[in-house]
Amino acid sequence: MNKSTPKIYRTTNWSSYNRALINRGNIAIWFDPATQWYAPSKGKQGRNQTYSDAAI
């Protein structure tokens, strides 16, 4: 069986492509000081969660 050659995609809009590469690693995170970081005790057996679901 012969493998077909992969398609080659050529970039036509270089300015947009370069901006996309720069923004690829950009992660914006907002922290709300009123967020409950530590999980409350549930009163059940076993270990409690350390962090709340909102913090994760």
C-alpha distance matrix in Angstrom:
0.0 3.7 6.5 9.4 12.6 15.2 18.3 21.4 24.6 27.8 31.1 33.7 36.6 37.2 40.5 39.1 36.0 38.4 40.7 37.9 36.9 40.6 41.0 37.9 39.9 43.1 44.3 47.6 49.4 52.8 55.1 57.8 60.8 61.9 58.6 59.3 57.3 58.2 57.6 60.8 61.6 60.6 63.1 60.6 59.7 57.2 56.5 56.9 54.3 55.1 54.0 54.2 51.2 52.5 52.4 48.8
3.7 0.0 3.8 6.3 9.2 12.2 15.2 18.2 21.5 24.5 27.9 30.5 33.5 34.0 37.4 36.2 33.2 35.6 38.0 35.4 34.4 38.1 38.8 35.8 37.9 41.1 42.6 45.9 47.9 51.3 53.9 56.7 59.7 60.9 57.8 58.7 56.7 57.8 57.4 60.7 61.7 60.9 63.5 61.2 60.5 57.8 56.9 57.2 54.4 54.9 53.7 53.9 50.9 51.9 51.7 48.2
6.5 3.8 0.0 3.8 6.4 8.8 12.1 15.0 18.2 21.4 24.7 27.5 30.3 30.7 34.1 32.8 29.7 32.0 34.4 31.7 30.7 34.4 35.0 32.1 34.2 37.4 38.8 42.1 44.2 47.6 50.2 53.0 56.1 57.3 54.3 55.2 53.2 54.4 54.1 57.5 58.6 57.9 60.6 58.4 57.8 55.1 54.1 54.1 51.3 51.7 50.4 50.6 47.6 48.5 48.2 44.8
9.4 6.3 3.8 0.0 3.8 6.3 9.0 12.2 15.3 18.4 21.9 24.3 27.3 28.0 31.4 30.1 27.3 29.9 32.2 29.6 29.0 32.7 33.3 30.6 33.0 36.1 37.7 40.9 43.2 46.5 49.3 52.1 55.2 56.5 53.6 54.8 53.0 54.4 54.2 57.5 58.9 58.2 61.1 59.0 58.6 56.0 54.9 54.7 51.7 52.0 50.4 50.5 47.4 48.0 47.9 44.6
12.6 9.2 6.4 3.8 0.0 3.8 6.5 9.0 12.5 15.3 18.8 21.4 24.4 24.9 28.4 27.4 24.5 26.9 29.5 27.1 26.3 30.0 30.9 28.4 30.8 33.9 35.8 39.0 41.5 44.9 47.8 50.7 53.9 55.3 52.6 53.9 52.0 53.6 53.7 57.1 58.7 58.2 61.2 59.3 58.9 56.2 54.8 54.5 51.4 51.5 49.8 49.9 46.9 47.3 47.0 43.8
15.2 12.2 8.8 6.3 3.8 0.0 3.8 6.4 9.5 12.7 15.9 18.8 21.5 22.0 25.3 24.1 21.0 23.5 26.0 23.5 22.7 26.5 27.3 24.7 27.2 30.2 32.1 35.3 37.8 41.2 44.1 47.0 50.2 51.7 48.9 50.4 48.5 50.2 50.3 53.8 55.5 55.1 58.1 56.4 56.1 53.4 52.0 51.5 48.3 48.3 46.4 46.5 43.6 43.8 43.4 40.3
18.3 15.2 12.1 9.0 6.5 3.8 0.0 3.8 6.4 9.6 12.9 15.4 18.3 19.2 22.6 21.3 18.6 21.4 23.8 21.5 21.2 25.0 25.7 23.5 26.4 29.1 31.2 34.1 36.9 40.2 43.2 46.1 49.4 50.9 48.4 50.0 48.4 50.3 50.5 54.0 55.9 55.5 58.7 57.2 57.1 54.5 52.9 52.2 48.9 48.8 46.7 46.6 43.6 43.5 43.3 40.3
21.4 18.2 15.0 12.2 9.0 6.4 3.8 0.0 3.8 6.4 9.8 12.6 15.5 16.0 19.5 18.7 15.9 18.4 21.2 19.2 18.8 22.5 23.6 21.7 24.6 27.3 29.7 32.7 35.6 38.9 42.1 45.1 48.3 50.1 47.7 49.6 47.8 50.0 50.4 54.0 56.0 55.9 59.2 57.8 57.8 55.1 53.3 52.5 49.0 48.7 46.5 46.5 43.6 43.3 42.8 40.1
24.6 21.5 18.2 15.3 12.5 9.5 6.4 3.8 0.0 3.8 6.6 9.4 12.0 12.9 16.2 15.2 12.6 15.5 17.9 16.1 16.1 19.7 20.7 19.1 22.2 24.6 27.1 29.9 33.0 36.1 39.4 42.3 45.6 47.4 45.2 47.2 45.7 48.0 48.5 52.1 54.3 54.2 57.6 56.4 56.7 54.0 52.1 51.0 47.5 47.1 44.7 44.5 41.6 41.0 40.7 38.1
27.8 24.5 21.4 18.4 15.3 12.7 9.6 6.4 3.8 0.0 3.8 6.3 9.4 10.0 13.6 13.3 10.9 13.6 16.4 15.3 15.3 18.7 20.1 19.1 22.2 24.4 27.2 29.9 33.2 36.3 39.7 42.7 45.9 47.9 45.9 48.1 46.6 49.1 49.9 53.5 55.9 56.0 59.5 58.5 58.8 56.1 54.1 52.8 49.2 48.6 46.0 45.9 43.1 42.3 41.8 39.4
31.1 27.9 24.7 21.9 18.8 15.9 12.9 9.8 6.6 3.8 0.0 3.8 5.8 6.3 9.9 9.6 7.5 10.2 12.9 12.2 12.6 15.7 17.1 16.6 19.9 21.7 24.6 27.0 30.5 33.5 37.0 39.9 43.2 45.2 43.4 45.9 44.5 47.2 48.1 51.7 54.2 54.5 58.0 57.3 57.8 55.1 52.9 51.5 47.8 47.0 44.3 44.1 41.4 40.2 39.7 37.6
33.7 30.5 27.5 24.3 21.4 18.8 15.4 12.6 9.4 6.3 3.8 0.0 3.8 6.0 9.1 9.2 8.6 11.3 13.5 13.5 14.6 17.3 18.5 18.7 22.1 23.3 26.3 28.4 31.9 34.7 38.3 41.0 44.4 46.3 44.8 47.4 46.3 49.1 50.1 53.6 56.3 56.6 60.2 59.5 60.2 57.7 55.5 53.8 50.1 49.3 46.4 46.0 43.3 41.9 41.6 39.7
36.6 33.5 30.3 27.3 24.4 21.5 18.3 15.5 12.0 9.4 5.8 3.8 0.0 3.8 5.7 5.7 6.3 8.8 10.4 10.9 12.6 14.7 15.7 16.5 19.9 20.7 23.7 25.4 29.1 31.6 35.3 38.0 41.3 43.3 42.0 44.8 43.7 46.7 47.8 51.3 54.1 54.5 58.2 57.8 58.6 56.1 53.8 52.0 48.2 47.2 44.3 43.8 41.2 39.5 39.2 37.6
37.2 34.0 30.7 28.0 24.9 22.0 19.2 16.0 12.9 10.0 6.3 6.0 3.8 0.0 3.8 5.5 4.9 6.0 8.5 9.7 10.5 12.3 14.2 15.1 18.0 19.0 22.4 24.3 28.0 30.8 34.3 37.3 40.4 42.6 41.3 44.1 42.8 45.8 47.1 50.6 53.5 54.1 57.7 57.4 58.1 55.4 52.9 51.2 47.4 46.2 43.3 43.2 40.8 39.1 38.4 36.8
40.5 37.4 34.1 31.4 28.4 25.3 22.6 19.5 16.2 13.6 9.9 9.1 5.7 3.8 0.0 3.8 5.4 5.2 6.3 8.7 10.0 10.8 12.4 14.2 17.0 17.2 20.6 22.1 25.9 28.3 32.0 34.8 37.8 40.2 39.2 42.1 40.9 44.1 45.6 49.1 52.1 52.9 56.5 56.4 57.2 54.7 52.1 50.1 46.3 45.0 41.9 41.7 39.4 37.5 36.8 35.5
39.1 36.2 32.8 30.1 27.4 24.1 21.3 18.7 15.2 13.3 9.6 9.2 5.7 5.5 3.8 0.0 3.8 5.5 5.2 6.2 8.7 10.0 10.5 12.1 15.3 15.5 18.5 19.9 23.7 26.1 29.8 32.5 35.7 37.9 36.6 39.5 38.5 41.6 42.9 46.3 49.3 49.9 53.6 53.4 54.4 51.9 49.4 47.4 43.6 42.5 39.4 38.9 36.5 34.6 34.1 32.8
36.0 33.2 29.7 27.3 24.5 21.0 18.6 15.9 12.6 10.9 7.5 8.6 6.3 4.9 5.4 3.8 0.0 3.8 5.5 5.1 6.3 8.8 10.0 10.4 13.7 14.8 17.9 20.1 23.7 26.6 30.1 33.1 36.2 38.4 36.9 39.5 38.2 41.1 42.4 45.9 48.7 49.3 52.9 52.5 53.2 50.6 48.1 46.3 42.6 41.5 38.6 38.4 35.9 34.4 33.7 32.0
38.4 35.6 32.0 29.9 26.9 23.5 21.4 18.4 15.5 13.6 10.2 11.3 8.8 6.0 5.2 5.5 3.8 0.0 3.8 5.4 5.1 6.3 8.7 9.9 12.3 13.3 16.9 19.0 22.7 25.6 29.0 32.2 35.1 37.6 36.3 38.9 37.4 40.4 42.0 45.5 48.4 49.3 52.8 52.6 53.2 50.5 47.8 46.1 42.3 40.9 38.0 38.1 36.0 34.3 33.2 31.8
40.7 38.0 34.4 32.2 29.5 26.0 23.8 21.2 17.9 16.4 12.9 13.5 10.4 8.5 6.3 5.2 5.5 3.8 0.0 3.8 5.4 5.1 6.1 8.5 11.0 10.9 14.3 16.0 19.7 22.4 25.9 28.9 31.9 34.3 33.2 36.0 34.7 37.9 39.5 42.9 46.0 46.9 50.5 50.4 51.3 48.7 46.0 44.0 40.2 38.8 35.7 35.6 33.5 31.5 30.6 29.4
37.9 35.4 31.7 29.6 27.1 23.5 21.5 19.2 16.1 15.3 12.2 13.5 10.9 9.7 8.7 6.2 5.1 5.4 3.8 0.0 3.8 5.4 5.1 5.9 9.3 9.9 12.9 15.0 18.6 21.5 25.0 28.0 31.2 33.4 31.8 34.4 33.1 36.1 37.4 40.9 43.8 44.5 48.1 47.9 48.6 46.1 43.5 41.6 37.9 36.6 33.7 33.5 31.1 29.5 28.7 27.2
36.9 34.4 30.7 29.0 26.3 22.7 21.2 18.8 16.1 15.3 12.6 14.6 12.6 10.5 10.0 8.7 6.3 5.1 5.4 3.8 0.0 3.8 5.5 5.1 7.6 9.5 12.8 15.5 19.0 22.3 25.5 28.8 31.7 34.1 32.5 34.9 33.2 36.0 37.5 41.1 43.8 44.7 48.2 47.8 48.3 45.5 42.9 41.2 37.5 36.1 33.4 33.6 31.5 30.0 28.8 27.1
40.6 38.1 34.4 32.7 30.0 26.5 25.0 22.5 19.7 18.7 15.7 17.3 14.7 12.3 10.8 10.0 8.8 6.3 5.1 5.4 3.8 0.0 3.8 5.6 6.6 7.3 11.1 13.4 17.0 20.1 23.3 26.6 29.3 32.0 30.7 33.2 31.5 34.5 36.3 39.9 42.8 43.9 47.4 47.3 47.9 45.2 42.3 40.5 36.8 35.1 32.3 32.6 30.7 29.0 27.6 26.3
41.0 38.8 35.0 33.3 30.9 27.3 25.7 23.6 20.7 20.1 17.1 18.5 15.7 14.2 12.4 10.5 10.0 8.7 6.1 5.1 5.5 3.8 0.0 3.8 5.5 4.9 8.3 10.4 14.0 17.0 20.4 23.6 26.6 29.0 27.6 30.2 28.8 31.8 33.5 37.0 39.9 40.9 44.5 44.5 45.3 42.7 39.9 37.9 34.2 32.6 29.6 29.6 27.6 25.8 24.6 23.4
37.9 35.8 32.1 30.6 28.4 24.7 23.5 21.7 19.1 19.1 16.6 18.7 16.5 15.1 14.2 12.1 10.4 9.9 8.5 5.9 5.1 5.6 3.8 0.0 3.8 5.6 8.2 11.3 14.5 17.9 21.0 24.3 27.3 29.5 27.7 29.9 28.2 31.0 32.4 36.0 38.7 39.6 43.1 42.8 43.3 40.6 38.0 36.2 32.5 31.2 28.4 28.5 26.3 24.9 23.8 22.0
39.9 37.9 34.2 33.0 30.8 27.2 26.4 24.6 22.2 22.2 19.9 22.1 19.9 18.0 17.0 15.3 13.7 12.3 11.0 9.3 7.6 6.6 5.5 3.8 0.0 3.8 6.3 9.8 12.6 16.2 19.0 22.5 25.2 27.7 25.8 27.9 25.9 28.6 30.3 34.0 36.7 37.8 41.2 41.0 41.5 38.6 35.8 34.1 30.4 28.7 26.1 26.6 24.8 23.5 21.8 20.2
43.1 41.1 37.4 36.1 33.9 30.2 29.1 27.3 24.6 24.4 21.7 23.3 20.7 19.0 17.2 15.5 14.8 13.3 10.9 9.9 9.5 7.3 4.9 5.6 3.8 0.0 3.8 6.5 9.8 13.1 16.2 19.6 22.4 24.9 23.4 25.9 24.2 27.2 29.1 32.6 35.6 36.8 40.3 40.5 41.2 38.6 35.6 33.6 29.9 28.1 25.2 25.4 23.7 21.9 20.3 19.3
44.3 42.6 38.8 37.7 35.8 32.1 31.2 29.7 27.1 27.2 24.6 26.3 23.7 22.4 20.6 18.5 17.9 16.9 14.3 12.9 12.8 11.1 8.3 8.2 6.3 3.8 0.0 3.8 6.4 10.0 12.9 16.3 19.1 21.5 19.8 22.2 20.5 23.6 25.4 28.9 31.9 33.1 36.6 36.8 37.7 35.2 32.2 30.0 26.3 24.6 21.5 21.6 20.0 18.1 16.6 15.6
47.6 45.9 42.1 40.9 39.0 35.3 34.1 32.7 29.9 29.9 27.0 28.4 25.4 24.3 22.1 19.9 20.1 19.0 16.0 15.0 15.5 13.4 10.4 11.3 9.8 6.5 3.8 0.0 3.8 6.7 10.1 13.3 16.2 18.7 17.4 20.2 19.0 22.4 24.3 27.6 30.8 32.2 35.8 36.3 37.5 35.2 32.3 29.7 26.1 24.3 20.9 20.7 19.2 16.7 15.4 15.3
49.4 47.9 44.2 43.2 41.5 37.8 36.9 35.6 33.0 33.2 30.5 31.9 29.1 28.0 25.9 23.7 23.7 22.7 19.7 18.6 19.0 17.0 14.0 14.5 12.6 9.8 6.4 3.8 0.0 3.8 6.6 9.9 12.8 15.2 13.7 16.4 15.2 18.6 20.6 23.9 27.2 28.7 32.2 32.9 34.2 32.0 29.0 26.3 22.7 20.9 17.4 17.1 16.0 13.3 11.8 12.2
52.8 51.3 47.6 46.5 44.9 41.2 40.2 38.9 36.1 36.3 33.5 34.7 31.6 30.8 28.3 26.1 26.6 25.6 22.4 21.5 22.3 20.1 17.0 17.9 16.2 13.1 10.0 6.7 3.8 0.0 3.8 6.6 9.7 12.0 11.1 14.3 13.8 17.5 19.6 22.5 26.1 27.6 31.2 32.3 33.9 32.1 29.1 26.1 22.6 20.8 17.2 16.4 15.7 12.4 11.3 12.7
55.1 53.9 50.2 49.3 47.8 44.1 43.2 42.1 39.4 39.7 37.0 38.3 35.3 34.3 32.0 29.8 30.1 29.0 25.9 25.0 25.5 23.3 20.4 21.0 19.0 16.2 12.9 10.1 6.6 3.8 0.0 3.8 6.2 8.8 8.0 11.1 10.6 14.4 16.8 19.5 23.1 25.0 28.4 29.8 31.4 29.7 26.6 23.5 20.2 18.1 14.6 14.0 14.1 10.7 9.2 11.6
57.8 56.7 53.0 52.1 50.7 47.0 46.1 45.1 42.3 42.7 39.9 41.0 38.0 37.3 34.8 32.5 33.1 32.2 28.9 28.0 28.8 26.6 23.6 24.3 22.5 19.6 16.3 13.3 9.9 6.6 3.8 0.0 3.8 5.4 5.6 9.2 10.0 13.7 15.9 18.0 21.8 23.6 27.0 28.8 30.8 29.4 26.5 23.1 20.2 18.4 14.9 13.6 13.9 10.3 9.7 12.8
60.8 59.7 56.1 55.2 53.9 50.2 49.4 48.3 45.6 45.9 43.2 44.4 41.3 40.4 37.8 35.7 36.2 35.1 31.9 31.2 31.7 29.3 26.6 27.3 25.2 22.4 19.1 16.2 12.8 9.7 6.2 3.8 0.0 3.8 5.5 8.3 9.1 12.6 15.2 17.0 20.7 23.0 26.1 28.2 30.2 28.9 25.9 22.5 19.9 17.7 14.7 13.9 15.2 12.0 10.9 14.4
61.9 60.9 57.3 56.5 55.3 51.7 50.9 50.1 47.4 47.9 45.2 46.3 43.3 42.6 40.2 37.9 38.4 37.6 34.3 33.4 34.1 32.0 29.0 29.5 27.7 24.9 21.5 18.7 15.2 12.0 8.8 5.4 3.8 0.0 3.8 6.4 8.8 11.8 13.7 14.9 18.6 20.7 23.8 26.1 28.4 27.6 24.9 21.3 19.0 17.4 14.3 12.8 14.1 10.9 10.9 14.6
58.6 57.8 54.3 53.6 52.6 48.9 48.4 47.7 45.2 45.9 43.4 44.8 42.0 41.3 39.2 36.6 36.9 36.3 33.2 31.8 32.5 30.7 27.6 27.7 25.8 23.4 19.8 17.4 13.7 11.1 8.0 5.6 5.5 3.8 0.0 3.8 5.9 9.1 10.8 12.6 16.4 18.2 21.5 23.4 25.6 24.6 21.9 18.3 15.7 14.3 11.0 9.2 10.3 7.2 7.3 10.9
59.3 58.7 55.2 54.8 53.9 50.4 50.0 49.6 47.2 48.1 45.9 47.4 44.8 44.1 42.1 39.5 39.5 38.9 36.0 34.4 34.9 33.2 30.2 29.9 27.9 25.9 22.2 20.2 16.4 14.3 11.1 9.2 8.3 6.4 3.8 0.0 3.8 5.9 7.3 8.9 12.7 14.8 18.0 20.0 22.2 21.2 18.6 14.9 12.7 11.4 8.6 6.8 9.1 7.2 7.2 10.7
57.3 56.7 53.2 53.0 52.0 48.5 48.4 47.8 45.7 46.6 44.5 46.3 43.7 42.8 40.9 38.5 38.2 37.4 34.7 33.1 33.2 31.5 28.8 28.2 25.9 24.2 20.5 19.0 15.2 13.8 10.6 10.0 9.1 8.8 5.9 3.8 0.0 3.8 6.6 9.4 12.7 15.1 18.3 19.8 21.4 19.9 16.8 13.4 10.8 8.7 5.7 5.7 8.5 7.3 5.3 8.6
58.2 57.8 54.4 54.4 53.6 50.2 50.3 50.0 48.0 49.1 47.2 49.1 46.7 45.8 44.1 41.6 41.1 40.4 37.9 36.1 36.0 34.5 31.8 31.0 28.6 27.2 23.6 22.4 18.6 17.5 14.4 13.7 12.6 11.8 9.1 5.9 3.8 0.0 3.8 6.5 9.4 12.1 15.0 16.6 18.0 16.5 13.4 10.0 8.0 5.9 4.4 5.2 8.9 9.3 7.7 10.1
57.6 57.4 54.1 54.2 53.7 50.3 50.5 50.4 48.5 49.9 48.1 50.1 47.8 47.1 45.6 42.9 42.4 42.0 39.5 37.4 37.5 36.3 33.5 32.4 30.3 29.1 25.4 24.3 20.6 19.6 16.8 15.9 15.2 13.7 10.8 7.3 6.6 3.8 0.0 3.8 6.6 8.7 11.8 13.2 15.0 13.9 11.3 7.6 5.8 5.8 4.9 4.1 7.6 9.1 8.9 10.5
60.8 60.7 57.5 57.5 57.1 53.8 54.0 54.0 52.1 53.5 51.7 53.6 51.3 50.6 49.1 46.3 45.9 45.5 42.9 40.9 41.1 39.9 37.0 36.0 34.0 32.6 28.9 27.6 23.9 22.5 19.5 18.0 17.0 14.9 12.6 8.9 9.4 6.5 3.8 0.0 3.8 6.3 9.1 11.4 13.7 13.5 11.6 8.0 7.9 8.6 8.7 7.6 10.6 12.0 12.4 14.2
61.6 61.7 58.6 58.9 58.7 55.5 55.9 56.0 54.3 55.9 54.2 56.3 54.1 53.5 52.1 49.3 48.7 48.4 46.0 43.8 43.8 42.8 39.9 38.7 36.7 35.6 31.9 30.8 27.2 26.1 23.1 21.8 20.7 18.6 16.4 12.7 12.7 9.4 6.6 3.8 0.0 3.8 5.7 8.1 10.3 10.6 9.3 6.2 8.0 9.5 10.8 10.4 13.2 15.1 15.5 16.7
60.6 60.9 57.9 58.2 58.2 55.1 55.5 55.9 54.2 56.0 54.5 56.6 54.5 54.1 52.9 49.9 49.3 49.3 46.9 44.5 44.7 43.9 40.9 39.6 37.8 36.8 33.1 32.2 28.7 27.6 25.0 23.6 23.0 20.7 18.2 14.8 15.1 12.1 8.7 6.3 3.8 0.0 3.8 5.5 8.7 9.8 9.6 7.1 9.0 11.6 12.7 11.6 13.4 15.9 16.9 17.6
63.1 63.5 60.6 61.1 61.2 58.1 58.7 59.2 57.6 59.5 58.0 60.2 58.2 57.7 56.5 53.6 52.9 52.8 50.5 48.1 48.2 47.4 44.5 43.1 41.2 40.3 36.6 35.8 32.2 31.2 28.4 27.0 26.1 23.8 21.5 18.0 18.3 15.0 11.8 9.1 5.7 3.8 0.0 3.8 6.9 9.1 9.9 8.6 11.5 14.0 15.7 15.1 17.1 19.6 20.4 21.1
60.6 61.2 58.4 59.0 59.3 56.4 57.2 57.8 56.4 58.5 57.3 59.5 57.8 57.4 56.4 53.4 52.5 52.6 50.4 47.9 47.8 47.3 44.5 42.8 41.0 40.5 36.8 36.3 32.9 32.3 29.8 28.8 28.2 26.1 23.4 20.0 19.8 16.6 13.2 11.4 8.1 5.5 3.8 0.0 3.8 6.5 8.5 8.3 11.3 14.4 16.3 15.9 17.4 20.4 21.2 21.3
59.7 60.5 57.8 58.6 58.9 56.1 57.1 57.8 56.7 58.8 57.8 60.2 58.6 58.1 57.2 54.4 53.2 53.2 51.3 48.6 48.3 47.9 45.3 43.3 41.5 41.2 37.7 37.5 34.2 33.9 31.4 30.8 30.2 28.4 25.6 22.2 21.4 18.0 15.0 13.7 10.3 8.7 6.9 3.8 0.0 3.8 6.9 8.4 11.7 14.6 17.3 17.6 19.1 22.3 22.6 22.3
57.2 57.8 55.1 56.0 56.2 53.4 54.5 55.1 54.0 56.1 55.1 57.7 56.1 55.4 54.7 51.9 50.6 50.5 48.7 46.1 45.5 45.2 42.7 40.6 38.6 38.6 35.2 35.2 32.0 32.1 29.7 29.4 28.9 27.6 24.6 21.2 19.9 16.5 13.9 13.5 10.6 9.8 9.1 6.5 3.8 0.0 3.7 6.4 9.5 12.2 15.1 16.1 17.6 20.9 20.8 20.1
56.5 56.9 54.1 54.9 54.8 52.0 52.9 53.3 52.1 54.1 52.9 55.5 53.8 52.9 52.1 49.4 48.1 47.8 46.0 43.5 42.9 42.3 39.9 38.0 35.8 35.6 32.2 32.3 29.0 29.1 26.6 26.5 25.9 24.9 21.9 18.6 16.8 13.4 11.3 11.6 9.3 9.6 9.9 8.5 6.9 3.7 0.0 3.8 6.6 8.7 12.0 13.5 15.4 18.6 17.9 17.4
56.9 57.2 54.1 54.7 54.5 51.5 52.2 52.5 51.0 52.8 51.5 53.8 52.0 51.2 50.1 47.4 46.3 46.1 44.0 41.6 41.2 40.5 37.9 36.2 34.1 33.6 30.0 29.7 26.3 26.1 23.5 23.1 22.5 21.3 18.3 14.9 13.4 10.0 7.6 8.0 6.2 7.1 8.6 8.3 8.4 6.4 3.8 0.0 3.8 6.3 9.0 10.1 12.4 15.3 14.8 14.8
54.3 54.4 51.3 51.7 51.4 48.3 48.9 49.0 47.5 49.2 47.8 50.1 48.2 47.4 46.3 43.6 42.6 42.3 40.2 37.9 37.5 36.8 34.2 32.5 30.4 29.9 26.3 26.1 22.7 22.6 20.2 20.2 19.9 19.0 15.7 12.7 10.8 8.0 5.8 7.9 8.0 9.0 11.5 11.3 11.7 9.5 6.6 3.8 0.0 3.8 5.7 7.0 9.1 12.1 11.4 11.1
55.1 54.9 51.7 52.0 51.5 48.3 48.8 48.7 47.1 48.6 47.0 49.3 47.2 46.2 45.0 42.5 41.5 40.9 38.8 36.6 36.1 35.1 32.6 31.2 28.7 28.1 24.6 24.3 20.9 20.8 18.1 18.4 17.7 17.4 14.3 11.4 8.7 5.9 5.8 8.6 9.5 11.6 14.0 14.4 14.6 12.2 8.7 6.3 3.8 0.0 3.8 6.8 9.7 11.8 10.0 10.2
54.0 53.7 50.4 50.4 49.8 46.4 46.7 46.5 44.7 46.0 44.3 46.4 44.3 43.3 41.9 39.4 38.6 38.0 35.7 33.7 33.4 32.3 29.6 28.4 26.1 25.2 21.5 20.9 17.4 17.2 14.6 14.9 14.7 14.3 11.0 8.6 5.7 4.4 4.9 8.7 10.8 12.7 15.7 16.3 17.3 15.1 12.0 9.0 5.7 3.8 0.0 3.8 6.6 8.2 6.3 6.9
54.2 53.9 50.6 50.5 49.9 46.5 46.6 46.5 44.5 45.9 44.1 46.0 43.8 43.2 41.7 38.9 38.4 38.1 35.6 33.5 33.6 32.6 29.6 28.5 26.6 25.4 21.6 20.7 17.1 16.4 14.0 13.6 13.9 12.8 9.2 6.8 5.7 5.2 4.1 7.6 10.4 11.6 15.1 15.9 17.6 16.1 13.5 10.1 7.0 6.8 3.8 0.0 3.8 5.4 5.3 6.6
51.2 50.9 47.6 47.4 46.9 43.6 43.6 43.6 41.6 43.1 41.4 43.3 41.2 40.8 39.4 36.5 35.9 36.0 33.5 31.1 31.5 30.7 27.6 26.3 24.8 23.7 20.0 19.2 16.0 15.7 14.1 13.9 15.2 14.1 10.3 9.1 8.5 8.9 7.6 10.6 13.2 13.4 17.1 17.4 19.1 17.6 15.4 12.4 9.1 9.7 6.6 3.8 0.0 3.8 5.4 5.2
52.5 51.9 48.5 48.0 47.3 43.8 43.5 43.3 41.0 42.3 40.2 41.9 39.5 39.1 37.5 34.6 34.4 34.3 31.5 29.5 30.0 29.0 25.8 24.9 23.5 21.9 18.1 16.7 13.3 12.4 10.7 10.3 12.0 10.9 7.2 7.2 7.3 9.3 9.1 12.0 15.1 15.9 19.6 20.4 22.3 20.9 18.6 15.3 12.1 11.8 8.2 5.4 3.8 0.0 3.8 5.5
52.4 51.7 48.2 47.9 47.0 43.4 43.3 42.8 40.7 41.8 39.7 41.6 39.2 38.4 36.8 34.1 33.7 33.2 30.6 28.7 28.8 27.6 24.6 23.8 21.8 20.3 16.6 15.4 11.8 11.3 9.2 9.7 10.9 10.9 7.3 7.2 5.3 7.7 8.9 12.4 15.5 16.9 20.4 21.2 22.6 20.8 17.9 14.8 11.4 10.0 6.3 5.3 5.4 3.8 0.0 3.8
48.8 48.2 44.8 44.6 43.8 40.3 40.3 40.1 38.1 39.4 37.6 39.7 37.6 36.8 35.5 32.8 32.0 31.8 29.4 27.2 27.1 26.3 23.4 22.0 20.2 19.3 15.6 15.3 12.2 12.7 11.6 12.8 14.4 14.6 10.9 10.7 8.6 10.1 10.5 14.2 16.7 17.6 21.1 21.3 22.3 20.1 17.4 14.8 11.1 10.2 6.9 6.6 5.2 5.5 3.8 0.0
